[in-house]
């Protein structure tokens, strides 16, 4: 019997790349389960990934590119010739294309745009010029709009010939514009069914809500929340000219990307993105930039301990409790940060509610501070049977818990009010203060107790 | 001149509630900007919120309920009479209704269901019986399906009479079922336009992809990723009976809710939800349940310090560096956790890739460990001019950074492999080990240095 050797999918792809077998490669990728494909792609080097894309038909390559984070997609495009890159970018929906192109250097971008169809390139330039998280940055330029005097029969003929480029659901409402390109309303496809081909769009015209090209992600989210039915919204400039349509999908994706980024930032991944496929130098550099700020904050906080060396020497057992008090206060404070971040996201609180949030946290801080303080005091008693030690560490933890939730609950609101990203700065600001306070409380209480 | 007093929106709502002015209340809420409404609602007590809902027309009340987190929506319903609650629930889309009802106690649920239209109640019972994050739990039962022999004219007549209950975009494809309720395919609305009213659906039948009622959130996400165009998917049982449709919207909302929950869990909010409108007892209890586990882990970690009291007494300056080393290692480890969580979410890594991830982290750990170790050693030198102290704390931090990124990078994969929620457990597991290692390395290096 032959031994069965299970070849890993990425090894097989690599073989096919070396053998330069485009057809076999397409067939093989088709045979893989959908969730194996991303994993396989990321096992290849960026060079191999680029080579893979050139082997695939541009439309398939575009589909693959759509599945990887934008910054990484840009890295791969960078490795292709401008012409190859252009042919793939042209197959992406215009909103996705703009997102990927926006990640490129100006020079690489210009080279690729030069190789694209001039109309597509102009559209892409236009889309990239808007902020990425605005309606302009998220909209697509594939849509159909007609003058109100167009005959239904002509609309249907055009729709039938265009469906390949335009998502089907964007055709459920046909937009009607004035000769100068201003949006006048829309006609439901269902109203047009069975209409006489010679009647005109005007006859079925209904008002349609729209968004402004400058609207931000939160405003777009509100729009789609309020317009349950809408799969896309027309995007207008301030003089009501129709510039494009923004899809619910694009808004959803931008929101979930932002949530991912915020989660990464909170844990110290600056820029909100890192994949292990990035070069080691980049990965460790980005992480280090945040760590080096943090170590300085840590040294500042620990310097409080340095001021109390005599107290510590007189009661060395305190050294055991210093990290416990500071860590636990950090945990309590982080819980409060998490709740404030969520309430900010849901729109339940705003920066001006800081005093109200603080009052709400005080209660939790008092209850949990007393509970944790008693627990720690008991642990200290079991270990050393020293009542003074128990009281010092218990009281310090109780008080520092109140301080920690007060700061944790309010700091995201304060930072937001100061236009500083609360996802990035809340954590380090909180732990620096709670560490300092924790060390100070334990050691100053202890020095007072020793002096009695 | 009269003084201008700016009344806060919730104060005005409260007045109108007291004055029992339903019409004025509806008008006033209509006049508020959309993002003021949620904030206003959350300023009211749960009783006032319930009273507000009874004053509003059920459809408006349902719209409001749709905007608050499900657990909170259930709390409000709980405060209403079963009859009032039922009339509001009936106005929610069936997928949303099931989510809210699923949060209620069995008794309250049964009471409300009894007051509902029996068909709606049966549907709700059915939907609640599926896991919340499966196609069954996320689907809605408002859809239209016809036998293939139905005449186009009849389909159009039915569609025209039904649009109030069924989102417009669900009508872009008309589903065709067999007499036994099995899904046979679908007909595009655009293909039906201009068809002779006497032709039958069968003539335009096209295949349609579907999901299984047992499919999980990740599988649904994959489906919609692969079906760019789809705004909804038919949900079938294993014998291909059509049970409902799941909307892209519902899947997206479930995903973003899960991301929110994970972010909350990572910061110690068990259950993944807390709003400050909850009773103090509930809030502090939930937070405390996590904190009390954490304080035990902290005490275990700090007990390492207790074993080295003599070393500490001989070199009290070490006490300053213990929290720095443990905190910084925690930070480095958390960065690695964040990257692993992201790669797990994107499907780039799986539990079996643990060795590969570890190799990728070692490099970052070595570079950043040496950099941070040198920084801390320098700080120690500037403070004490003691070369042994510098070497001890620098080497301990360098080595502990390598340990921290190794654990941080691999622990989410290991936990996932063991079917433990990595969002919840990665943080505490990581910091407990890095704290213990940090304390041990500093103190054992120091005791070795002192013994020389």
Interface residues (C-beta under 8 A of the other chain):
Chain A: X34 X35 X38 X39 X42 X67 X69 X156 X159 X160 X163 X167 X168 X169 X171 X172 X188 X189 X190 X192 X193 X194 X197 X218 X222 X225 X226 X228 X229 X231 X248 X249 X252 X255 X256 X259 X260 X262 X263 X264 X266 X267 X268 X269 X274 X275 X276 X277 X280 X283 X284 X287 X288 X290 X291 X292 X294 X295 X298 X299 X301 X302 X303 X305 X306 X309 X312 X313 X316 X317 X319 X320 X321 X322 X323 X324 X326 X327 X328 X331 X332 X334 X335 X337 X338 X339 X341 X342 X343 X345 X346 X347 X348 X349 X350 X357 X360 X363 X364 X367 X368 X371 X372 X375 X376 X379 X383 X431 X435 X439
Chain B: X34 X35 X38 X39 X42 X67 X69 X156 X159 X160 X163 X167 X168 X169 X171 X172 X188 X189 X190 X192 X193 X194 X197 X222 X225 X226 X228 X229 X231 X248 X249 X252 X255 X256 X259 X260 X262 X263 X264 X266 X267 X268 X269 X274 X275 X276 X277 X280 X283 X284 X287 X288 X290 X291 X292 X294 X295 X298 X299 X301 X302 X303 X305 X306 X309 X312 X313 X316 X317 X319 X320 X321 X322 X323 X324 X326 X327 X328 X331 X332 X334 X335 X337 X338 X339 X341 X342 X343 X345 X346 X347 X348 X349 X350 X357 X360 X363 X364 X367 X368 X371 X372 X375 X376 X379 X383 X431 X435 X439
